[in-house]
């Protein structure tokens, strides 16, 4: 799964999952460009940073037009604060959808000609929130569901020159985990709900991204790869009295 000589762009690649993906791509031999609105506090070694607001289509087109070539695009930028549907106006929810669904489409369209010439690959960073109820982040979950569908449609339209796949990511331990799961005790308690017994590390997502971008996945397109440690233990198992001792 080597990427020597390949050029990759990772949106939102300056911290968290994006930085883990960037590090994995560098380790696999790729030249990696990371982009975000602000420069990283701790740059990822071996990467090149380019500032861009991904919600500005003209700036995104300029970014990709300036590249000499492109083999891999990882649409990672996204996220959301906790927002109950009825407690927030529609415009704020729309901005969440814009960031998590429309900006990956904008970047993919801007990168298309490069990727077509190179026989390249797009990796969408999806979420388990797109396939289960997501109270407090419903707009985010809806956007991630749309992103997975977009990737499957894109894989058909852009075949055979460009492969498009999605990583469906579960809970990841990053520098911002406390905002989602609380203190160290809270993170430990949440980790116990994962069958593999821990939250993902950004490097786990990075390794999966390298696989989908590499020749090892040359016949994989339109696929959704689950990176969630086995998923979530069904709540009814803890409520039922059947086989409790077992």
C-alpha positions as CSV (number, residue, x, y, z in Angstrom):
1,X,0.0,0.0,0.0
2,X,2.7,2.5,-1.0
3,X,1.9,5.9,-2.5
4,X,5.4,6.9,-3.6
5,X,5.3,9.7,-6.2
6,X,1.6,10.4,-5.6
7,X,0.2,13.8,-4.7
8,X,-2.6,14.0,-2.2
9,X,-4.8,16.8,-0.8
10,X,-6.4,16.4,2.6
11,X,-9.1,19.0,3.5
12,X,-9.2,19.9,7.1
13,X,-5.9,18.1,7.5
14,X,-4.3,20.3,10.2
15,X,-5.6,18.5,13.3
16,X,-7.6,15.6,14.6
17,X,-8.6,12.9,12.1
18,X,-7.3,15.0,9.2
19,X,-3.8,15.2,10.7
20,X,-3.8,11.5,11.3
21,X,-4.7,10.9,7.6
22,X,-2.0,13.3,6.5
23,X,0.6,11.6,8.6
24,X,-0.4,8.2,7.2
25,X,-0.2,9.4,3.6
26,X,3.2,10.9,4.2
27,X,4.4,7.6,5.8
28,X,3.2,5.8,2.7
29,X,5.3,8.1,0.5
30,X,2.9,10.6,-0.8
31,X,3.5,14.3,-1.2
32,X,0.7,15.8,1.0
33,X,-1.0,19.1,0.8
34,X,-3.3,20.0,3.7
35,X,-5.7,22.8,3.5
36,X,-7.9,24.7,6.1
37,X,-8.9,28.2,6.9
38,X,-6.1,28.6,9.5
39,X,-2.6,27.2,9.7
40,X,-2.0,24.4,12.1
41,X,-0.7,25.0,15.6
42,X,1.5,21.9,15.2
43,X,2.3,21.3,11.5
44,X,2.2,17.7,10.3
45,X,5.8,16.8,9.4
46,X,6.3,16.3,5.7
47,X,3.1,18.2,4.6
48,X,2.6,21.4,2.8
49,X,-0.1,23.8,4.1
50,X,-2.3,25.9,1.9
51,X,-5.0,28.2,3.4
52,X,-8.4,28.1,1.8
53,X,-12.0,28.6,2.9
54,X,-13.7,25.5,1.4
55,X,-17.0,27.3,1.4
56,X,-15.7,29.6,-1.3
57,X,-15.9,27.8,-4.6
58,X,-13.7,30.1,-6.5
59,X,-10.9,29.8,-3.9
60,X,-11.2,26.0,-4.0
61,X,-10.9,26.0,-7.8
62,X,-7.9,28.2,-7.6
63,X,-6.3,25.8,-5.1
64,X,-6.6,22.8,-7.4
65,X,-5.7,24.8,-10.5
66,X,-2.4,25.7,-8.9
67,X,-1.4,22.0,-8.4
68,X,0.8,20.4,-11.0
69,X,-1.0,17.1,-10.5
70,X,-3.3,15.3,-8.1
71,X,-3.7,11.6,-7.4
72,X,-5.7,11.5,-4.1
73,X,-8.3,13.7,-2.6
74,X,-9.4,13.1,0.9
75,X,-12.5,15.1,1.8
76,X,-12.1,15.3,5.6
77,X,-13.1,18.8,6.5
78,X,-16.4,18.9,8.5
79,X,-17.9,18.7,12.0
80,X,-20.6,20.3,14.0
81,X,-21.3,21.7,17.5
82,X,-24.1,20.1,19.5
83,X,-27.4,21.7,18.3
84,X,-30.9,20.4,19.0
85,X,-33.1,20.9,16.0
86,X,-35.8,23.0,17.6
87,X,-33.3,25.1,19.6
88,X,-31.5,26.5,16.5
89,X,-32.6,28.3,13.4
90,X,-32.6,26.7,10.0
91,X,-29.8,28.9,8.7
92,X,-27.4,27.4,11.3
93,X,-28.3,23.9,10.4
94,X,-27.9,24.8,6.7
95,X,-24.3,25.9,7.3
96,X,-23.6,22.4,8.9
97,X,-25.0,20.8,5.7
98,X,-22.9,23.1,3.6
99,X,-19.7,22.3,5.4
100,X,-20.2,18.5,5.5
101,X,-21.9,17.9,2.2
102,X,-21.5,20.7,-0.3
103,X,-17.8,21.5,0.3
104,X,-16.8,17.9,-0.4
105,X,-18.7,18.2,-3.7
106,X,-17.1,21.5,-4.5
107,X,-13.6,20.1,-3.8
108,X,-14.3,17.0,-5.8
109,X,-15.5,18.9,-8.8
110,X,-12.5,21.2,-8.7
111,X,-10.1,18.2,-8.5
112,X,-11.9,16.1,-11.2
113,X,-9.7,16.9,-14.2
114,X,-6.5,16.2,-12.2
115,X,-7.9,13.0,-10.9
116,X,-9.2,11.8,-14.3
117,X,-5.8,12.3,-15.9
118,X,-4.0,10.5,-13.0
119,X,-6.5,7.7,-12.7
120,X,-6.9,8.9,-9.1
121,X,-9.0,8.3,-6.1
122,X,-11.4,10.3,-3.8
123,X,-11.8,9.3,-0.2
124,X,-14.8,10.8,1.6
125,X,-14.7,10.8,5.4
126,X,-18.2,9.8,6.4
127,X,-19.6,9.1,9.9
128,X,-21.7,6.5,11.6
129,X,-24.0,9.5,12.3
130,X,-25.1,9.1,8.8
131,X,-26.7,5.7,9.4
132,X,-28.2,6.0,12.9
133,X,-30.2,8.7,14.7
134,X,-28.0,11.6,15.7
135,X,-29.9,13.7,18.3
136,X,-28.1,17.0,18.8
137,X,-26.3,16.6,15.5
138,X,-29.2,15.8,13.1
139,X,-28.1,18.1,10.3
140,X,-24.6,16.7,10.5
141,X,-26.0,13.1,10.3
142,X,-28.2,14.0,7.4
143,X,-25.2,15.6,5.6
144,X,-23.0,12.5,6.2
145,X,-25.8,10.3,4.9
146,X,-25.9,12.5,1.8
147,X,-22.1,12.3,1.4
148,X,-22.1,8.6,1.3
149,X,-24.8,8.6,-1.4
150,X,-22.9,11.3,-3.3
151,X,-19.8,9.1,-3.2
152,X,-21.7,6.1,-4.6
153,X,-23.2,8.2,-7.4
154,X,-19.9,9.8,-8.2
155,X,-18.2,6.4,-8.3
156,X,-20.5,5.4,-11.2
157,X,-20.4,8.7,-13.1
158,X,-16.6,9.0,-12.9
159,X,-15.7,5.4,-13.5
160,X,-13.4,4.0,-14.8
161,X,-10.9,6.9,-14.5
162,X,-11.6,7.9,-10.9
163,X,-12.4,5.7,-7.9
164,X,-14.6,7.1,-5.1
165,X,-15.1,5.5,-1.7
166,X,-16.2,6.5,1.8
167,X,-14.7,5.8,5.2
168,X,-17.6,5.5,7.7
169,X,-15.9,6.6,10.9
170,X,-17.0,6.0,14.4
171,X,-15.8,7.6,17.6
172,X,-12.2,8.9,17.5
173,X,-10.0,10.1,20.3
174,X,-8.5,13.5,19.3
175,X,-7.4,16.6,21.0
176,X,-11.1,17.7,21.0
177,X,-12.6,14.5,22.4
178,X,-13.4,16.2,25.7
179,X,-15.9,18.4,23.9
180,X,-17.9,15.4,22.9
181,X,-17.3,12.8,25.6
182,X,-16.3,14.8,28.7
183,X,-13.3,14.2,31.0
184,X,-11.0,11.2,31.1
185,X,-13.6,9.1,33.0
186,X,-16.2,9.9,30.4
187,X,-14.0,9.0,27.5
188,X,-13.1,5.7,29.3
189,X,-16.8,4.9,29.8
190,X,-17.6,5.7,26.2
191,X,-14.8,3.5,25.0
192,X,-16.3,0.6,26.9
193,X,-19.4,0.8,24.6
194,X,-17.2,-0.1,21.6
195,X,-16.7,-3.8,20.9
196,X,-12.9,-3.4,20.4
197,X,-12.8,-1.6,23.8
198,X,-11.3,1.7,22.7
199,X,-12.0,4.8,20.6
200,X,-10.2,5.0,17.3
201,X,-6.9,6.8,17.0
202,X,-6.6,9.2,14.0
203,X,-3.9,6.8,12.7
204,X,-6.5,4.1,12.4
205,X,-8.5,6.2,10.0
206,X,-5.3,7.2,8.2
207,X,-4.4,3.6,7.6
208,X,-7.8,2.9,6.1
209,X,-7.5,6.0,3.9
210,X,-4.1,4.9,2.6
211,X,-5.6,1.5,1.7
212,X,-8.5,3.0,-0.3
213,X,-6.1,5.4,-2.1
214,X,-3.6,2.7,-2.9
215,X,-3.3,0.1,-5.7
216,X,-4.3,-2.5,-3.2
217,X,-7.8,-1.2,-3.6
218,X,-7.7,-0.8,-7.4
219,X,-11.0,-2.7,-7.9
220,X,-12.8,-1.0,-5.0
221,X,-15.1,1.9,-5.9
222,X,-18.4,3.0,-4.6
223,X,-17.8,1.2,-1.3
224,X,-18.3,2.2,2.3
225,X,-15.6,0.9,4.7
226,X,-16.7,0.9,8.3
227,X,-14.0,2.2,10.7
228,X,-15.8,2.0,14.0
229,X,-14.3,-0.7,16.1
230,X,-17.2,-3.1,15.6
231,X,-20.0,-0.6,16.0
232,X,-22.2,0.0,19.0
233,X,-23.4,-2.6,21.5
234,X,-27.3,-2.7,21.1
235,X,-28.8,-1.1,24.2
236,X,-31.5,-3.8,24.6
237,X,-28.7,-6.3,25.5
238,X,-28.1,-4.4,28.7
239,X,-31.8,-4.1,29.5
240,X,-32.9,-7.7,28.9
241,X,-32.8,-10.3,31.6
242,X,-32.3,-13.2,29.2
243,X,-28.9,-14.9,29.5
244,X,-27.7,-12.0,31.8
245,X,-25.2,-14.2,33.6
246,X,-23.7,-15.4,30.3
